Amino acid sequence: MAQAAELTIIDRPEQRFPLKLAPQIPQIRGLFHASAQNQWDPKTDIDWDLLDISKYSDEQLMGAREYWSRRAWAEYGAISESPALQIRFCQDRLEPDLQLYFTIRSQEESRHAEACYLMAEKLGGYIEEPFVNVYQSSVATHGVRKMALDPNLPLEATIAALVCGAEEIAFDVFKHLVDVATNPVAIQIVKSVMRDEVRHCAFGWAYMEHRIKDMTDAEIKVVEEAVIIMIRDVEMNGYHSAWLAPDNPASAQEVRADRLTYEAGLGATVEEEEIPIFVGTVQRIRQRMQPWGVELPIFTHPKIGDF
């Protein structure tokens, strides 16, 4: 007997009406208005004329092309998350503040991807995929679209893992990049992205604080498992930082590209600089989630140890 296809959120009948548009989570409605008022255009709001590539060696430019192309790949994945989550918000008839904010969040992720793409292009050309295919397992999507459309997975697990986990880690790295980059265009890009990312992170924590008090112990356990998987199997596999990926020729090439970019001041960082930042972020996430009943374990990575 043929097994029935697994149902997703989009297999449910739609129930759009009556529309409820009044604010229900004021903090998230405020983030929507803040994002709407702080739009920027990568083509015109970044001073690309300040990017003098004649100052850099061919090797440095190649490394920076790889680095900024890889950043664009991650942002393309982020663009695809938003529609899936919008479907979930609508189908579950959740607070309208979520839907409004994610319309802007989609635009912001598109801007980030465009800025990274343009930077790679101006450094010598955008690279469409890793030179060594095995590295794709580190930068491939982290499964958020599937999570968002799974009716058996609480939405809170997806938001906690994606936003309070992965985006919190990405934000701290961007803060660090502002300090270590020296190229004025690289600094402009990371500052612009960081201003959007601070709202992305605030959204996740605001939504979870709004929901956690009404969640069951079983639902909170699912949240805990999702956050653990995001940190252990996605972030610690090199999704945002190449040096965290398993050692192989592919990751070694990406790590080398990061170091060349870092040494040129073009926007990347390196293992020895990022380890304390990554560890500190995970520790902060652990502490902040403890009052919810989410207990993150001690993680272990060969380049870090226990943390």
N, C-alpha and C positions, 0 to 999 in steps of 0.2 A: 504494500500500500504506500503510495507516494506521501512523503511528509509535507505537511502544510507549510507554506512560506511564512517566515517570521514576520509578524506585523510590526509596523512602526507607527509613529505619531501621525504620519501623513495618510495612513489607511483609515483613520477615524473620520466620521462625518464632521463637516465644519459647523461650528456654532458661533458665528461672528456677532450676532445681534441678541440683545440690544448692546450697542457700543457704550462702554463706560470710559470716560475720558478725564474725569476729575482726578486730581493728584491723590495718590494713596501712600506713596513713599516720598515725602518731601525732599529728602536728601538726593534721591536719584532724579527727581524732577529738576532739582537745582543743577545737577550735573548736566542734564540735557540743555538747559538754558546757557550754562557756562560754555559748553562745547559749541553751541550754535553761535555764540558771540566771539569765539576764538578760532575761527576758520583761517587756514593759511594755504597758499598755493605753492607747491614745490618749484614750479617753473618760474614764478615771479618773486616769491618771498625769500628765496635763497639767493645770495649774491654770488652767482656762478662765476662771475668775472674774476673773483679772488682766487680761483683754483688755477694756480700756475704749475702745470705738470712738468715743466722744464726743470724744476728743482729736484725731481726724483729720478732714480735710476729705472731702467727698464724692469729690473727684478722687483723693485718696490711697487711699481705701477701694476705689474702682473699680480703680485700678492694682494694689492688693494682691490683690484678688479674681482678677484676670487672672493675676498671678504665681503664687499658690498653686494655682490651677486647673491651670496649665501644669505645675507640679511634680507634681500628681496624675496628669496624663496620662502623664508619663514613668514614674511608679511603676506605673501599670496595665500598661504594657508590660513592666516588670520582673517582674510577677506571672506573666505568660504565658510568660516564658523558662524558669522553673523546671520546670514539667511536661515541656517538650520535652527539657530536659537530663536530667531523671530517666529518661525513656524511653531516652535514649542510654546513660546509665550502666548501666541494666538490660540492654539489648540487647547491649551490648559486654562485659557481665559484668565491669565494672570494680570497683575496690576499694569495699567496702561503706561506707567512711568518706564517700565522695562522696554516696551516696544518703542516708545519715543526715543529713549536714550540710544537704543541699538541702531536706529536709523542713522544717527550721527556717528556712532562707533564704526559702522561700515565705511563711511566716508573717511574717517580718520585712518583706518587700516589701509585704505586705498592710497591715501596720501603718503603713508609711510613706505609702501611698496614702490610708489612712483619716485619718491626721493632717493631711495636706495638704488633703483634701476638707473636713474639719471646720473647718480654719482659714478656707478660702474661704467656707464657709457662714456662719460667725460674723462674717465681715467684710462680709456682705451677700448672699452667695449664690454657690454653685459655678457655674462656667461650663463647659458640656459640650464646647465645641469652639472653635477660634480664631474670632474675629469675621470675619477675612478668610481665606477658604479656602486661598489660596495658601500661607499659613504652615504648613499641614499637612505639606508636604514636608519641613520642618525638624524637626518633632516626631513624625513618623510612626515606626513601628517600625524598628529598625536591622537587621532581618533575622536576628536570632540564632535564632529558632525554626526558620527554614529551614536555617540553618547546622548547628544541632544535629542535625537529622534527615537530613542529607546524608551517606550512607555513604562518599562519595568525599572528604569533607573531614575531616581529622584533628580529633578533638575538641579537641586542644591548640590549634588555631588559633582555635576558638570561645572557649575559656577565656582565652587570651592577649588576644584582641581585646576581649572583653566586660569581663573583670575587671581584668586588668593594664593595659588601656587605658582604656576608658570609665569603669569604676567608680573607678579611681585618680584620674581627673580630677574626678569628682563628689565624691569624698571631700575633696580639697583645697579645693574650693569651699565645702563645708560647714564645714570648719575656719575658713575666712575669714568665713563668715556669722556664726559665733559671736562674732567680734570686732567686726563692723560693725553687727549688729542691736542695737537698744536696747529693743524691746518684750519684756517678760519671757516672754510666751507664745511668741513667735517664737523666742527663745533656747532655751526648753525643747524645742521641736520639733526644731530643728536639732541640738541636743546629743544628743537621744535617737536621731535618725536616724544621726548620726555614729558613735555607739557601736556600732550594728549594722554600719555600712559599713566600719569598720576591720576587722571580722572577714571581711566579704565580700572585701575586698582581700587579706587574709592568706591566704584560701582559694586565690585564684588563683595567687599567687606560690608557695605551698607545693606545689600540684599541679604547676605547671610545673617547679619545681626537682626534684620527684620524677621527672618524666617526661623531662626534656630530655636526660639522659645516654644514654637508649636510643633517641632519635629519629635518623632518617637526615637527611642534608643536604637531601634533597628535601622531607621533612616540615617541617624548620625553615624552609625557604624559603616554604612555604605559610603557616606561622605569621607570618612577616615580612609577607607580602602582606596577611593578614587584619588585622593591627594597623595597617598603613598605611592601609587602607581605612577602618577604624573612626575613626582620628584625622582623616584628610583629608576623607572624604566624609560622615561622620556628625557628629562633634564640631565640626569646622570649618564645618559647614553649619547650626549653631545648635541641635543636639539638646538640649544642656543650657543653653546660654547664648545668649539672643536676639541679642546684639550681634554674634555670629559669623555669623549668617545673612546671605544675600545681601541687599543693600540694595533694599528695595521698600516700598510703603506698609504691607504686612502686618508685616514685621519692625520697621519704624519704630514702629508702634503697640505692639508687644511690648516694644521697648527703652524706650519712654516709660513703660510700665507698670512696668518694672523700676526705672527711676529714681525714679518716684513712691514706690514701695515702699521703696527704699533710703533716700530722704530722710526718710521717715516712721519709719525704723528697724524696719520690719515684716518684714525677712528677706531682701531681695534685695541684689544688688550691681550695680555698673555697670562699663562697659568700662574706664575708666582704672584702676579698682581691680583688676580681674580679669586684665588682660593679663599682668602679671608672674607671677601665680599660674599661669595657663594655660601660659605659656611654660616656667616652671620645672618644672611637672609633666611636660610632654612631654620636656624635657631629661633629667629623672630617669628616666623610662621608657626612653628611648633608652640611657642609660648602664647601667641595670640589665639590659637585654636583650642588650647587646653580648657578654657572656661566653657566651651561648647560641649565638652566631653569627647573631643577628638584628640587621640593620643598618638602622635607620630613617633615611630621608633627611632633608635639610633641608626643612622645610615652608615654604610661603609663603601669607600671607593679607593681603589689602589693608589691613586695619586693624592688622596687626602687623608685616608685612615678613617677612624670612627669620628662621627660628628653628629 
